[in-house]
Amino acid sequence: WGDYDNDGDLDLFVANCCNQNNFLYQNNGNGSFSKITTGTIVN
């Protein structure tokens, strides 16, 4: 958990091993998350 976009909401980063994809989920601030699929922080 961390606030990668500095909006005050905790976002979720899931790191995987063995050549599997990592996942970043942005907290929408309303109890839901959006999967982030682009950018340097994702894979």
N, CA, C and O atoms as CSV, one atom per row, in Angstrom:
chain,resi,resn,atom,element,x,y,z
A,1,TRP,N,N,0.835,-1.187,0.000
A,1,TRP,CA,C,0.000,0.000,0.000
A,1,TRP,C,C,0.875,1.244,0.000
A,1,TRP,O,O,1.912,1.283,0.662
A,2,GLY,N,N,0.463,2.232,-0.727
A,2,GLY,CA,C,1.154,3.507,-0.783
A,2,GLY,C,C,0.339,4.478,-1.618
A,2,GLY,O,O,-0.597,4.074,-2.309
A,3,ASP,N,N,0.681,5.732,-1.559
A,3,ASP,CA,C,-0.050,6.760,-2.298
A,3,ASP,C,C,0.808,7.212,-3.474
A,3,ASP,O,O,1.468,8.248,-3.396
A,4,TYR,N,N,0.805,6.453,-4.548
A,4,TYR,CA,C,1.721,6.733,-5.656
A,4,TYR,C,C,1.372,8.020,-6.408
A,4,TYR,O,O,2.248,8.622,-7.030
A,5,ASP,N,N,0.113,8.448,-6.362
A,5,ASP,CA,C,-0.283,9.641,-7.113
A,5,ASP,C,C,-0.532,10.867,-6.232
A,5,ASP,O,O,-1.035,11.887,-6.703
A,6,ASN,N,N,-0.177,10.757,-4.956
A,6,ASN,CA,C,-0.252,11.874,-3.996
A,6,ASN,C,C,-1.631,12.526,-3.905
A,6,ASN,O,O,-1.737,13.746,-3.783
A,7,ASP,N,N,-2.691,11.707,-3.966
A,7,ASP,CA,C,-4.043,12.258,-3.825
A,7,ASP,C,C,-4.626,12.038,-2.433
A,7,ASP,O,O,-5.769,12.414,-2.173
A,8,GLY,N,N,-3.842,11.426,-1.529
A,8,GLY,CA,C,-4.293,11.187,-0.164
A,8,GLY,C,C,-4.979,9.849,0.035
A,8,GLY,O,O,-5.313,9.497,1.166
A,9,ASP,N,N,-5.201,9.089,-1.041
A,9,ASP,CA,C,-5.821,7.765,-0.954
A,9,ASP,C,C,-4.751,6.694,-1.126
A,9,ASP,O,O,-3.844,6.842,-1.945
A,10,LEU,N,N,-4.858,5.606,-0.347
A,10,LEU,CA,C,-3.893,4.522,-0.459
A,10,LEU,C,C,-4.165,3.700,-1.711
A,10,LEU,O,O,-5.279,3.223,-1.924
A,11,ASP,N,N,-3.131,3.539,-2.537
A,11,ASP,CA,C,-3.188,2.731,-3.742
A,11,ASP,C,C,-2.512,1.399,-3.443
A,11,ASP,O,O,-1.783,1.277,-2.460
A,12,LEU,N,N,-2.754,0.400,-4.291
A,12,LEU,CA,C,-2.239,-0.947,-4.055
A,12,LEU,C,C,-1.301,-1.360,-5.178
A,12,LEU,O,O,-1.662,-1.284,-6.352
A,13,PHE,N,N,-0.086,-1.801,-4.816
A,13,PHE,CA,C,0.869,-2.349,-5.774
A,13,PHE,C,C,1.113,-3.800,-5.410
A,13,PHE,O,O,1.458,-4.107,-4.269
A,14,VAL,N,N,0.934,-4.699,-6.378
A,14,VAL,CA,C,1.148,-6.128,-6.167
A,14,VAL,C,C,2.360,-6.538,-6.987
A,14,VAL,O,O,2.318,-6.525,-8.217
A,15,ALA,N,N,3.450,-6.905,-6.297
A,15,ALA,CA,C,4.679,-7.334,-6.969
A,15,ALA,C,C,4.690,-8.854,-7.083
A,15,ALA,O,O,4.376,-9.563,-6.127
A,16,ASN,N,N,5.051,-9.336,-8.248
A,16,ASN,CA,C,5.128,-10.771,-8.499
A,16,ASN,C,C,6.551,-11.149,-8.878
A,16,ASN,O,O,7.385,-10.286,-9.154
A,17,CYS,N,N,6.812,-12.424,-8.888
A,17,CYS,CA,C,8.146,-12.909,-9.263
A,17,CYS,C,C,8.045,-13.809,-10.492
A,17,CYS,O,O,6.973,-13.996,-11.069
A,18,CYS,N,N,9.163,-14.341,-10.858
A,18,CYS,CA,C,9.243,-15.375,-11.897
A,18,CYS,C,C,8.659,-14.921,-13.236
A,18,CYS,O,O,7.899,-15.656,-13.867
A,19,ASN,N,N,9.014,-13.718,-13.663
A,19,ASN,CA,C,8.583,-13.164,-14.952
A,19,ASN,C,C,7.072,-12.975,-15.075
A,19,ASN,O,O,6.542,-12.947,-16.186
A,20,GLN,N,N,6.376,-12.845,-13.951
A,20,GLN,CA,C,4.946,-12.541,-13.977
A,20,GLN,C,C,4.766,-11.032,-13.860
A,20,GLN,O,O,5.626,-10.344,-13.310
A,21,ASN,N,N,3.673,-10.525,-14.365
A,21,ASN,CA,C,3.416,-9.088,-14.347
A,21,ASN,C,C,3.140,-8.576,-12.937
A,21,ASN,O,O,2.546,-9.273,-12.114
A,22,ASN,N,N,3.579,-7.349,-12.674
A,22,ASN,CA,C,3.208,-6.637,-11.457
A,22,ASN,C,C,1.912,-5.886,-11.740
A,22,ASN,O,O,1.574,-5.627,-12.895
A,23,PHE,N,N,1.184,-5.534,-10.666
A,23,PHE,CA,C,-0.092,-4.848,-10.832
A,23,PHE,C,C,-0.154,-3.626,-9.937
A,23,PHE,O,O,0.278,-3.667,-8.785
A,24,LEU,N,N,-0.691,-2.540,-10.469
A,24,LEU,CA,C,-0.910,-1.315,-9.714
A,24,LEU,C,C,-2.383,-0.957,-9.809
A,24,LEU,O,O,-2.949,-0.875,-10.899
A,25,TYR,N,N,-2.997,-0.744,-8.646
A,25,TYR,CA,C,-4.407,-0.378,-8.583
A,25,TYR,C,C,-4.518,0.990,-7.929
A,25,TYR,O,O,-4.066,1.186,-6.801
A,26,GLN,N,N,-5.122,1.937,-8.641
A,26,GLN,CA,C,-5.299,3.298,-8.140
A,26,GLN,C,C,-6.619,3.377,-7.386
A,26,GLN,O,O,-7.668,2.986,-7.898
A,27,ASN,N,N,-6.550,3.892,-6.153
A,27,ASN,CA,C,-7.737,4.083,-5.334
A,27,ASN,C,C,-8.551,5.234,-5.917
A,27,ASN,O,O,-8.033,6.336,-6.093
A,28,ASN,N,N,-9.819,4.982,-6.216
A,28,ASN,CA,C,-10.698,6.006,-6.784
A,28,ASN,C,C,-11.299,6.920,-5.727
A,28,ASN,O,O,-11.958,7.906,-6.058
A,29,GLY,N,N,-11.072,6.596,-4.446
A,29,GLY,CA,C,-11.565,7.435,-3.365
A,29,GLY,C,C,-13.004,7.163,-2.972
A,29,GLY,O,O,-13.555,7.841,-2.105
A,30,ASN,N,N,-13.618,6.163,-3.612
A,30,ASN,CA,C,-15.010,5.839,-3.306
A,30,ASN,C,C,-15.202,4.367,-2.954
A,30,ASN,O,O,-16.314,3.843,-3.030
A,31,GLY,N,N,-14.110,3.703,-2.566
A,31,GLY,CA,C,-14.174,2.285,-2.224
A,31,GLY,C,C,-13.883,1.365,-3.391
A,31,GLY,O,O,-13.976,0.145,-3.251
A,32,SER,N,N,-13.530,1.924,-4.545
A,32,SER,CA,C,-13.200,1.103,-5.704
A,32,SER,C,C,-11.796,1.443,-6.196
A,32,SER,O,O,-11.229,2.474,-5.832
A,33,PHE,N,N,-11.244,0.559,-7.030
A,33,PHE,CA,C,-9.899,0.719,-7.559
A,33,PHE,C,C,-9.929,0.588,-9.075
A,33,PHE,O,O,-10.767,-0.126,-9.626
A,34,SER,N,N,-9.008,1.279,-9.749
A,34,SER,CA,C,-8.811,1.152,-11.190
A,34,SER,C,C,-7.429,0.578,-11.429
A,34,SER,O,O,-6.449,1.026,-10.833
A,35,LYS,N,N,-7.353,-0.414,-12.304
A,35,LYS,CA,C,-6.076,-1.036,-12.629
A,35,LYS,C,C,-5.290,-0.118,-13.552
A,35,LYS,O,O,-5.797,0.308,-14.590
A,36,ILE,N,N,-4.049,0.189,-13.176
A,36,ILE,CA,C,-3.152,1.009,-13.987
A,36,ILE,C,C,-2.281,0.060,-14.802
A,36,ILE,O,O,-1.618,-0.810,-14.238
A,37,THR,N,N,-2.277,0.218,-16.111
A,37,THR,CA,C,-1.563,-0.728,-16.966
A,37,THR,C,C,-0.397,-0.109,-17.714
A,37,THR,O,O,0.333,-0.820,-18.406
A,38,THR,N,N,-0.201,1.216,-17.592
A,38,THR,CA,C,0.898,1.866,-18.294
A,38,THR,C,C,1.718,2.698,-17.324
A,38,THR,O,O,1.264,3.006,-16.222
A,39,GLY,N,N,2.913,3.058,-17.731
A,39,GLY,CA,C,3.784,3.895,-16.919
A,39,GLY,C,C,4.998,3.128,-16.443
A,39,GLY,O,O,5.037,1.898,-16.488
A,40,THR,N,N,5.988,3.875,-15.987
A,40,THR,CA,C,7.250,3.253,-15.587
A,40,THR,C,C,7.126,2.437,-14.313
A,40,THR,O,O,7.925,1.526,-14.098
A,41,ILE,N,N,6.156,2.730,-13.464
A,41,ILE,CA,C,6.033,1.985,-12.213
A,41,ILE,C,C,5.448,0.591,-12.432
A,41,ILE,O,O,5.638,-0.297,-11.601
A,42,VAL,N,N,4.740,0.394,-13.539
A,42,VAL,CA,C,4.138,-0.902,-13.840
A,42,VAL,C,C,5.067,-1.643,-14.780
A,42,VAL,O,O,5.292,-1.211,-15.910
A,43,ASN,N,N,5.614,-2.771,-14.308
A,43,ASN,CA,C,6.534,-3.606,-15.088
A,43,ASN,C,C,7.588,-2.779,-15.773
A,43,ASN,O,O,8.444,-3.323,-16.471
